[in-house]
Amino acid sequence: MSLLSRITAPTARHDAARLAAALLTHHQGIRRSAPKALPGTAPRPTGTAVPTGPTGLGTSAARVAARKPAGGTAGGRGTAVPELYCPPALRDDPALGREVNDRLVEWADEVGIYAGRLDRVRAADFGRLMMLAHPDTDDPDRLLAAGKCALAEWATDDYYCDDETMGSRTELLGSHLGPAYAAIDPAHLPARYVPAWERDMRDDPVRVALRAGLAHLDRYAEPSQVARLRHEVAVLFVGYGQEGSWRSRGHMPGVPEYLAHRQINSFLPCIALTDVVGGYVLPATEYADPRVRRAATMAATAATLVNDLYSMTKEHDSSGVEFNLPTVLAEEERCSPREAIERSAEIHDELVRTFEAEAAALALTGSPQLRRFLAGVWAWLGGNREWHSGSPRYQSA
């Protein structure tokens, strides 16, 4: 289910939604103790020891299991629910967010996506998400470039994958995603076939949006950064196809399969633009380093699980099939909705803590650009969490 569909779906009435709403309703000012800045990305005081000790998902899981809640609200049956472990947003500039959002809605109208539904785009307030998630620039046009790419990617999901009211049909998913990818990585055809192909590209608003979004990003991105985005979008489209397969055969994935899916069907294409929006270039060799890749994908999975948790307060699939981590956990482990939600929060926290430890270690030995990029990903996690927690749609649920 796409992010836009989850956000703008009607409020759910079932018990799982009420439990999720209880989990995700927090007292103002209460936060877990994640640091504001990623350790290792600022100069260390003289004499400060470099962090040592084991890291990784196993050791992080042990720390998560041993933790005590630092705050939260009373959920169902009087059980205190801990906050998600996540940094705070580094900045909140409502005026900048509104400006980016206004421009994004205007652009959506120009390219033709969400025709007749632009109120949904405006209500989603993706301009605020871009403002919160990319605090290292106050340039609305750079933020808009990132927002256009994100909205075009989510429109691909809505139009082709899982919103039948917008024309999606599972049996056509592959034939739609191929030309959609060609909108950002052009197909080079013999001359006689180019006019017909161009007509096909211009006749589909999703392809128009994908092409236009990348064209705007080209103003700021180096070729290596554009190539990186193309790769991440190709992986994202594989995730769309995987979910389409689940839907077509009525398959509920197991937890390992679902978590692997959430790594590829995630916010990673957005996170990958951190340096583009910030105005610097992370070298391709460092981005491709398996250790950096591991850290970035864990962060992207965690950010997407935040959406999974908040979307539990919505009734977002008319077919009754919901793909989010709490639902998958409840099905596989035969546990209650509350237990599944709390376990999902623990998994999120484990991923964030592991990213924190491993990214901090990478920052000590990597280039200044890598240090800044990892700090930017940490800030992205905080902005993403703040946007979800502050959305009127989620809070009203």
Rosetta blueprint (number, residue, H / E / L):
1 M L
2 S L
3 L H
4 L H
5 S H
6 R H
7 I H
8 T H
9 A L
10 P L
11 T E
12 A L
13 R L
14 H L
15 D H
16 A H
17 A H
18 R H
19 L H
20 A H
21 A H
22 A H
23 L H
24 L L
25 T L
26 H L
27 H L
28 Q L
29 G L
30 I L
31 R L
32 R L
33 S L
34 A L
35 P L
36 K L
37 A L
38 L L
39 P L
40 G L
41 T L
42 A L
43 P L
44 R L
45 P L
46 T L
47 G L
48 T L
49 A L
50 V L
51 P L
52 T L
53 G L
54 P L
55 T L
56 G L
57 L H
58 G H
59 T H
60 S H
61 A H
62 A H
63 R H
64 V H
65 A H
66 A H
67 R L
68 K L
69 P L
70 A L
71 G L
72 G E
73 T E
74 A E
75 G L
76 G H
77 R H
78 G H
79 T L
80 A E
81 V E
82 P E
83 E L
84 L L
85 Y L
86 C L
87 P L
88 P L
89 A L
90 L L
91 R L
92 D L
93 D L
94 P H
95 A H
96 L H
97 G H
98 R H
99 E H
100 V H
101 N H
102 D H
103 R H
104 L H
105 V H
106 E H
107 W H
108 A H
109 D H
110 E H
111 V H
112 G L
113 I L
114 Y L
115 A L
116 G L
117 R L
118 L H
119 D H
120 R H
121 V H
122 R H
123 A H
124 A H
125 D L
126 F H
127 G H
128 R H
129 L H
130 M H
131 M H
132 L H
133 A H
134 H L
135 P L
136 D L
137 T L
138 D L
139 D L
140 P H
141 D H
142 R H
143 L H
144 L H
145 A H
146 A H
147 G H
148 K H
149 C H
150 A H
151 L H
152 A H
153 E H
154 W H
155 A H
156 T H
157 D H
158 D H
159 Y H
160 Y H
161 C H
162 D H
163 D L
164 E H
165 T H
166 M H
167 G L
168 S L
169 R L
170 T H
171 E H
172 L H
173 L H
174 G H
175 S H
176 H H
177 L H
178 G H
179 P H
180 A H
181 Y H
182 A H
183 A L
184 I L
185 D L
186 P L
187 A L
188 H L
189 L L
190 P L
191 A H
192 R H
193 Y H
194 V H
195 P H
196 A H
197 W H
198 E H
199 R H
200 D H
201 M H
202 R H
203 D L
204 D L
205 P H
206 V H
207 R H
208 V H
209 A H
210 L H
211 R H
212 A H
213 G H
214 L H
215 A H
216 H H
217 L H
218 D L
219 R L
220 Y L
221 A L
222 E L
223 P H
224 S H
225 Q H
226 V H
227 A H
228 R H
229 L H
230 R H
231 H H
232 E H
233 V H
234 A H
235 V H
236 L H
237 F H
238 V H
239 G H
240 Y H
241 G H
242 Q H
243 E H
244 G H
245 S H
246 W H
247 R H
248 S H
249 R H
250 G L
251 H L
252 M L
253 P L
254 G L
255 V H
256 P H
257 E H
258 Y H
259 L H
260 A H
261 H H
262 R H
263 Q H
264 I H
265 N L
266 S L
267 F L
268 L H
269 P H
270 C H
271 I H
272 A L
273 L L
274 T H
275 D H
276 V H
277 V H
278 G H
279 G L
280 Y L
281 V L
282 L L
283 P L
284 A H
285 T H
286 E H
287 Y H
288 A L
289 D L
290 P H
291 R H
292 V H
293 R H
294 R H
295 A H
296 A H
297 T H
298 M H
299 A H
300 A H
301 T H
302 A H
303 A H
304 T H
305 L H
306 V H
307 N H
308 D H
309 L H
310 Y H
311 S H
312 M L
313 T L
314 K E
315 E L
316 H L
317 D L
318 S L
319 S L
320 G L
321 V L
322 E L
323 F L
324 N L
325 L H
326 P H
327 T H
328 V H
329 L H
330 A H
331 E H
332 E H
333 E H
334 R L
335 C L
336 S L
337 P H
338 R H
339 E H
340 A H
341 I H
342 E H
343 R H
344 S H
345 A H
346 E H
347 I H
348 H H
349 D H
350 E H
351 L H
352 V H
353 R H
354 T H
355 F H
356 E H
357 A H
358 E H
359 A H
360 A H
361 A H
362 L H
363 A H
364 L H
365 T H
366 G L
367 S L
368 P H
369 Q H
370 L H
371 R H
372 R H
373 F H
374 L H
375 A H
376 G H
377 V H
378 W H
379 A H
380 W H
381 L H
382 G H
383 G H
384 N H
385 R H
386 E H
387 W H
388 H H
389 S H
390 G H
391 S L
392 P H
393 R H
394 Y H
395 Q H
396 S H
397 A L
